[in-house]
């Protein structure tokens, strides 16, 4: 796996899904727009402290940006929660949506 490519792909997908432009994303993550663009274009590697800042700014697991889980789940608060996210990440998008729908019906 090409880590730069994976990080770039997931950052771009997250920004698109959240309808956030590069300037807004960079500002919230305390990165310069130029620095973020260089990461998004795979010209430079995302540093660990930058990854942690991005994850905290949006409450999204760093594992998502690294490509270790498929969906942008929140930062896990426990080992059990992290394992749950990993299992849920194995589901297709349709299966995950069906699972969420079943949970919501049970809550009613």
mmCIF file of the C-alpha atoms, coordinates in Angstrom:
data_MODEL
# 
_entry.id   MODEL 
# 
loop_
_atom_site.group_PDB 
_atom_site.id 
_atom_site.type_symbol 
_atom_site.label_atom_id 
_atom_site.label_alt_id 
_atom_site.label_comp_id 
_atom_site.label_asym_id 
_atom_site.label_entity_id 
_atom_site.label_seq_id 
_atom_site.pdbx_PDB_ins_code 
_atom_site.Cartn_x 
_atom_site.Cartn_y 
_atom_site.Cartn_z 
_atom_site.occupancy 
_atom_site.B_iso_or_equiv 
_atom_site.pdbx_formal_charge 
_atom_site.auth_seq_id 
_atom_site.auth_comp_id 
_atom_site.auth_asym_id 
_atom_site.auth_atom_id 
_atom_site.pdbx_PDB_model_num 
ATOM 1   C CA . UNK A 1 1   ? 0.000   0.000  0.000  1.00 0.00 ? 1   UNK A CA 1 
ATOM 2   C CA . UNK A 1 2   ? 1.268   3.466  -0.903 1.00 0.00 ? 2   UNK A CA 1 
ATOM 3   C CA . UNK A 1 3   ? 0.624   5.382  2.331  1.00 0.00 ? 3   UNK A CA 1 
ATOM 4   C CA . UNK A 1 4   ? 0.800   8.845  0.749  1.00 0.00 ? 4   UNK A CA 1 
ATOM 5   C CA . UNK A 1 5   ? -1.776  7.830  -1.848 1.00 0.00 ? 5   UNK A CA 1 
ATOM 6   C CA . UNK A 1 6   ? -4.063  6.267  0.777  1.00 0.00 ? 6   UNK A CA 1 
ATOM 7   C CA . UNK A 1 7   ? -3.924  9.307  3.045  1.00 0.00 ? 7   UNK A CA 1 
ATOM 8   C CA . UNK A 1 8   ? -4.540  11.660 0.125  1.00 0.00 ? 8   UNK A CA 1 
ATOM 9   C CA . UNK A 1 9   ? -7.486  9.580  -1.093 1.00 0.00 ? 9   UNK A CA 1 
ATOM 10  C CA . UNK A 1 10  ? -9.098  9.462  2.351  1.00 0.00 ? 10  UNK A CA 1 
ATOM 11  C CA . UNK A 1 11  ? -8.536  13.134 3.149  1.00 0.00 ? 11  UNK A CA 1 
ATOM 12  C CA . UNK A 1 12  ? -10.079 14.083 -0.197 1.00 0.00 ? 12  UNK A CA 1 
ATOM 13  C CA . UNK A 1 13  ? -13.031 11.715 0.314  1.00 0.00 ? 13  UNK A CA 1 
ATOM 14  C CA . UNK A 1 14  ? -13.647 13.079 3.813  1.00 0.00 ? 14  UNK A CA 1 
ATOM 15  C CA . UNK A 1 15  ? -13.544 16.697 2.643  1.00 0.00 ? 15  UNK A CA 1 
ATOM 16  C CA . UNK A 1 16  ? -15.893 15.892 -0.248 1.00 0.00 ? 16  UNK A CA 1 
ATOM 17  C CA . UNK A 1 17  ? -18.329 14.043 2.025  1.00 0.00 ? 17  UNK A CA 1 
ATOM 18  C CA . UNK A 1 18  ? -18.299 16.910 4.537  1.00 0.00 ? 18  UNK A CA 1 
ATOM 19  C CA . UNK A 1 19  ? -18.490 19.515 1.740  1.00 0.00 ? 19  UNK A CA 1 
ATOM 20  C CA . UNK A 1 20  ? -15.373 21.251 3.079  1.00 0.00 ? 20  UNK A CA 1 
ATOM 21  C CA . UNK A 1 21  ? -12.911 23.094 0.868  1.00 0.00 ? 21  UNK A CA 1 
ATOM 22  C CA . UNK A 1 22  ? -9.147  22.969 1.290  1.00 0.00 ? 22  UNK A CA 1 
ATOM 23  C CA . UNK A 1 23  ? -8.897  26.391 2.963  1.00 0.00 ? 23  UNK A CA 1 
ATOM 24  C CA . UNK A 1 24  ? -11.560 25.595 5.572  1.00 0.00 ? 24  UNK A CA 1 
ATOM 25  C CA . UNK A 1 25  ? -10.109 22.154 6.297  1.00 0.00 ? 25  UNK A CA 1 
ATOM 26  C CA . UNK A 1 26  ? -6.571  23.525 6.597  1.00 0.00 ? 26  UNK A CA 1 
ATOM 27  C CA . UNK A 1 27  ? -7.657  26.318 8.937  1.00 0.00 ? 27  UNK A CA 1 
ATOM 28  C CA . UNK A 1 28  ? -9.560  24.003 11.277 1.00 0.00 ? 28  UNK A CA 1 
ATOM 29  C CA . UNK A 1 29  ? -6.540  21.670 11.389 1.00 0.00 ? 29  UNK A CA 1 
ATOM 30  C CA . UNK A 1 30  ? -3.996  24.460 11.913 1.00 0.00 ? 30  UNK A CA 1 
ATOM 31  C CA . UNK A 1 31  ? -2.241  23.661 8.639  1.00 0.00 ? 31  UNK A CA 1 
ATOM 32  C CA . UNK A 1 32  ? -1.331  26.107 5.918  1.00 0.00 ? 32  UNK A CA 1 
ATOM 33  C CA . UNK A 1 33  ? -3.362  25.703 2.749  1.00 0.00 ? 33  UNK A CA 1 
ATOM 34  C CA . UNK A 1 34  ? -0.128  25.076 0.838  1.00 0.00 ? 34  UNK A CA 1 
ATOM 35  C CA . UNK A 1 35  ? 0.938   22.332 3.245  1.00 0.00 ? 35  UNK A CA 1 
ATOM 36  C CA . UNK A 1 36  ? -2.428  20.578 2.982  1.00 0.00 ? 36  UNK A CA 1 
ATOM 37  C CA . UNK A 1 37  ? -2.404  20.832 -0.810 1.00 0.00 ? 37  UNK A CA 1 
ATOM 38  C CA . UNK A 1 38  ? 1.056   19.237 -0.932 1.00 0.00 ? 38  UNK A CA 1 
ATOM 39  C CA . UNK A 1 39  ? -0.281  16.319 1.139  1.00 0.00 ? 39  UNK A CA 1 
ATOM 40  C CA . UNK A 1 40  ? -3.431  16.033 -0.977 1.00 0.00 ? 40  UNK A CA 1 
ATOM 41  C CA . UNK A 1 41  ? -1.333  15.954 -4.160 1.00 0.00 ? 41  UNK A CA 1 
ATOM 42  C CA . UNK A 1 42  ? 0.989   13.317 -2.660 1.00 0.00 ? 42  UNK A CA 1 
ATOM 43  C CA . UNK A 1 43  ? 3.959   15.674 -2.866 1.00 0.00 ? 43  UNK A CA 1 
ATOM 44  C CA . UNK A 1 44  ? 4.770   15.356 0.833  1.00 0.00 ? 44  UNK A CA 1 
ATOM 45  C CA . UNK A 1 45  ? 4.048   12.967 3.671  1.00 0.00 ? 45  UNK A CA 1 
ATOM 46  C CA . UNK A 1 46  ? 1.583   13.754 6.430  1.00 0.00 ? 46  UNK A CA 1 
ATOM 47  C CA . UNK A 1 47  ? 3.432   13.987 9.755  1.00 0.00 ? 47  UNK A CA 1 
ATOM 48  C CA . UNK A 1 48  ? 2.116   12.087 12.792 1.00 0.00 ? 48  UNK A CA 1 
ATOM 49  C CA . UNK A 1 49  ? 1.394   15.269 14.736 1.00 0.00 ? 49  UNK A CA 1 
ATOM 50  C CA . UNK A 1 50  ? -0.588  16.596 11.756 1.00 0.00 ? 50  UNK A CA 1 
ATOM 51  C CA . UNK A 1 51  ? -2.559  13.348 11.570 1.00 0.00 ? 51  UNK A CA 1 
ATOM 52  C CA . UNK A 1 52  ? -3.390  13.605 15.278 1.00 0.00 ? 52  UNK A CA 1 
ATOM 53  C CA . UNK A 1 53  ? -4.465  17.243 14.869 1.00 0.00 ? 53  UNK A CA 1 
ATOM 54  C CA . UNK A 1 54  ? -6.731  16.404 11.921 1.00 0.00 ? 54  UNK A CA 1 
ATOM 55  C CA . UNK A 1 55  ? -8.279  13.457 13.771 1.00 0.00 ? 55  UNK A CA 1 
ATOM 56  C CA . UNK A 1 56  ? -9.009  15.570 16.854 1.00 0.00 ? 56  UNK A CA 1 
ATOM 57  C CA . UNK A 1 57  ? -10.298 18.548 14.852 1.00 0.00 ? 57  UNK A CA 1 
ATOM 58  C CA . UNK A 1 58  ? -12.975 16.406 13.185 1.00 0.00 ? 58  UNK A CA 1 
ATOM 59  C CA . UNK A 1 59  ? -13.261 13.598 15.775 1.00 0.00 ? 59  UNK A CA 1 
ATOM 60  C CA . UNK A 1 60  ? -12.415 11.016 13.132 1.00 0.00 ? 60  UNK A CA 1 
ATOM 61  C CA . UNK A 1 61  ? -10.197 8.027  13.817 1.00 0.00 ? 61  UNK A CA 1 
ATOM 62  C CA . UNK A 1 62  ? -6.700  8.385  12.396 1.00 0.00 ? 62  UNK A CA 1 
ATOM 63  C CA . UNK A 1 63  ? -7.095  4.770  11.264 1.00 0.00 ? 63  UNK A CA 1 
ATOM 64  C CA . UNK A 1 64  ? -9.597  5.990  8.658  1.00 0.00 ? 64  UNK A CA 1 
ATOM 65  C CA . UNK A 1 65  ? -7.149  8.473  7.137  1.00 0.00 ? 65  UNK A CA 1 
ATOM 66  C CA . UNK A 1 66  ? -4.434  5.786  7.146  1.00 0.00 ? 66  UNK A CA 1 
ATOM 67  C CA . UNK A 1 67  ? -6.753  3.377  5.318  1.00 0.00 ? 67  UNK A CA 1 
ATOM 68  C CA . UNK A 1 68  ? -6.913  0.841  8.153  1.00 0.00 ? 68  UNK A CA 1 
ATOM 69  C CA . UNK A 1 69  ? -10.701 1.159  8.487  1.00 0.00 ? 69  UNK A CA 1 
ATOM 70  C CA . UNK A 1 70  ? -13.154 1.879  5.690  1.00 0.00 ? 70  UNK A CA 1 
ATOM 71  C CA . UNK A 1 71  ? -15.423 4.488  7.276  1.00 0.00 ? 71  UNK A CA 1 
ATOM 72  C CA . UNK A 1 72  ? -14.740 7.759  9.157  1.00 0.00 ? 72  UNK A CA 1 
ATOM 73  C CA . UNK A 1 73  ? -15.805 6.571  12.604 1.00 0.00 ? 73  UNK A CA 1 
ATOM 74  C CA . UNK A 1 74  ? -15.230 8.792  15.649 1.00 0.00 ? 74  UNK A CA 1 
ATOM 75  C CA . UNK A 1 75  ? -12.070 8.427  17.694 1.00 0.00 ? 75  UNK A CA 1 
ATOM 76  C CA . UNK A 1 76  ? -12.553 5.280  19.787 1.00 0.00 ? 76  UNK A CA 1 
ATOM 77  C CA . UNK A 1 77  ? -12.799 5.844  23.526 1.00 0.00 ? 77  UNK A CA 1 
ATOM 78  C CA . UNK A 1 78  ? -11.976 2.248  24.409 1.00 0.00 ? 78  UNK A CA 1 
ATOM 79  C CA . UNK A 1 79  ? -10.408 -0.872 22.963 1.00 0.00 ? 79  UNK A CA 1 
ATOM 80  C CA . UNK A 1 80  ? -13.877 -2.417 22.634 1.00 0.00 ? 80  UNK A CA 1 
ATOM 81  C CA . UNK A 1 81  ? -15.103 0.559  20.627 1.00 0.00 ? 81  UNK A CA 1 
ATOM 82  C CA . UNK A 1 82  ? -12.037 0.362  18.362 1.00 0.00 ? 82  UNK A CA 1 
ATOM 83  C CA . UNK A 1 83  ? -12.714 -3.340 17.755 1.00 0.00 ? 83  UNK A CA 1 
ATOM 84  C CA . UNK A 1 84  ? -16.370 -2.582 16.953 1.00 0.00 ? 84  UNK A CA 1 
ATOM 85  C CA . UNK A 1 85  ? -15.324 0.031  14.381 1.00 0.00 ? 85  UNK A CA 1 
ATOM 86  C CA . UNK A 1 86  ? -12.905 -2.436 12.828 1.00 0.00 ? 86  UNK A CA 1 
ATOM 87  C CA . UNK A 1 87  ? -15.693 -5.060 12.525 1.00 0.00 ? 87  UNK A CA 1 
ATOM 88  C CA . UNK A 1 88  ? -18.166 -2.511 11.126 1.00 0.00 ? 88  UNK A CA 1 
ATOM 89  C CA . UNK A 1 89  ? -15.528 -1.467 8.606  1.00 0.00 ? 89  UNK A CA 1 
ATOM 90  C CA . UNK A 1 90  ? -15.661 -4.973 7.157  1.00 0.00 ? 90  UNK A CA 1 
ATOM 91  C CA . UNK A 1 91  ? -19.280 -4.389 6.076  1.00 0.00 ? 91  UNK A CA 1 
ATOM 92  C CA . UNK A 1 92  ? -20.182 -3.004 2.680  1.00 0.00 ? 92  UNK A CA 1 
ATOM 93  C CA . UNK A 1 93  ? -21.845 0.400  2.671  1.00 0.00 ? 93  UNK A CA 1 
ATOM 94  C CA . UNK A 1 94  ? -25.246 -1.219 2.040  1.00 0.00 ? 94  UNK A CA 1 
ATOM 95  C CA . UNK A 1 95  ? -24.748 -3.678 4.902  1.00 0.00 ? 95  UNK A CA 1 
ATOM 96  C CA . UNK A 1 96  ? -23.685 -0.875 7.224  1.00 0.00 ? 96  UNK A CA 1 
ATOM 97  C CA . UNK A 1 97  ? -26.740 1.224  6.315  1.00 0.00 ? 97  UNK A CA 1 
ATOM 98  C CA . UNK A 1 98  ? -28.994 -1.795 6.882  1.00 0.00 ? 98  UNK A CA 1 
ATOM 99  C CA . UNK A 1 99  ? -27.360 -2.380 10.276 1.00 0.00 ? 99  UNK A CA 1 
ATOM 100 C CA . UNK A 1 100 ? -27.909 1.268  11.263 1.00 0.00 ? 100 UNK A CA 1 
ATOM 101 C CA . UNK A 1 101 ? -31.528 1.089  10.105 1.00 0.00 ? 101 UNK A CA 1 
ATOM 102 C CA . UNK A 1 102 ? -32.159 -2.017 12.245 1.00 0.00 ? 102 UNK A CA 1 
ATOM 103 C CA . UNK A 1 103 ? -30.678 -0.308 15.304 1.00 0.00 ? 103 UNK A CA 1 
ATOM 104 C CA . UNK A 1 104 ? -32.807 2.773  14.758 1.00 0.00 ? 104 UNK A CA 1 
ATOM 105 C CA . UNK A 1 105 ? -35.981 0.667  14.434 1.00 0.00 ? 105 UNK A CA 1 
ATOM 106 C CA . UNK A 1 106 ? -35.202 -1.130 17.705 1.00 0.00 ? 106 UNK A CA 1 
ATOM 107 C CA . UNK A 1 107 ? -34.808 2.221  19.495 1.00 0.00 ? 107 UNK A CA 1 
ATOM 108 C CA . UNK A 1 108 ? -38.354 3.287  18.566 1.00 0.00 ? 108 UNK A CA 1 
# 
